[in-house]
Amino acid sequence: MQIFIRDLCTSIGKTFNIVIDENTTNEEFKKMVEKKLGLPVKNQRYTFNARHIEDDSNNLKEFLGEEIFKEGWCNMNLYYKH
């Protein structure tokens, strides 16, 4: 599944993508973003459909839902958490 992430942390506000599979955890996803952007895991905060993705969410597939996951893509917003 491809996740398009709109970076609301910087003034640039660019969009980038991350590819995950059905077993990708929230922590693994954040580490992928850290590798791509250099933004530490502890400072990442995401929303999807106006819902905050909690740090203790285990599996992104469970959070996003089966229907969204089957579509193969979604959009998320990335915020900087202090």
C-alpha positions in Angstrom: 0.0 0.0 0.0 1.2 3.5 -0.8 0.7 6.3 1.7 1.0 9.9 0.4 2.1 12.1 3.2 1.6 15.9 3.1 4.4 17.5 5.2 2.9 20.2 7.3 6.1 20.5 9.4 8.0 22.8 7.1 7.2 25.9 5.1 7.8 23.9 1.9 4.8 21.6 2.6 5.7 19.0 0.1 4.1 15.6 -0.4 6.0 12.4 -0.5 5.1 8.7 -0.3 6.0 5.7 1.8 5.1 2.1 0.8 4.0 -0.2 3.5 2.6 -3.8 3.7 -0.1 -5.2 5.8 2.2 -6.0 8.7 3.8 -2.6 9.0 3.6 -1.2 12.5 3.2 2.5 13.4 6.7 2.5 14.8 8.2 1.0 11.6 6.3 3.5 9.5 7.7 6.4 11.6 11.2 5.0 11.2 10.7 5.0 7.4 9.7 8.6 7.5 12.6 9.5 9.7 15.0 7.9 7.2 13.4 9.8 4.3 13.0 13.2 6.0 15.4 13.1 9.0 12.5 14.0 11.3 12.9 12.1 14.6 10.2 9.5 15.4 9.4 11.2 18.7 8.5 14.4 16.8 6.1 12.9 14.2 2.4 13.2 14.5 -0.1 12.0 11.8 -3.7 12.5 11.0 -5.9 10.4 8.7 -9.5 11.4 8.0 -9.3 14.0 10.8 -8.3 11.3 13.3 -5.0 11.4 15.1 -2.9 8.2 14.8 -1.9 7.4 18.4 1.7 6.4 19.1 0.5 3.1 20.6 -1.3 2.1 17.5 0.2 -1.3 16.6 -0.7 -1.9 13.0 -1.5 0.7 10.4 -3.7 -1.7 8.5 -6.0 -2.0 11.5 -6.1 1.7 12.0 -6.7 2.6 8.3 -9.3 -0.2 7.9 -9.6 -3.1 5.5 -11.4 -1.1 2.8 -8.8 1.7 2.6 -6.0 -0.8 2.6 -7.6 -2.7 -0.3 -7.7 0.5 -2.3 -3.9 0.5 -2.2 -3.4 4.1 -1.2 -4.4 6.9 1.2 -3.4 10.4 2.2 -2.1 11.5 5.6 -1.0 14.7 7.1 2.3 15.0 9.0 2.7 17.5 11.9 5.6 18.3 14.1 5.1 17.3 17.7 7.1 19.0 20.5 
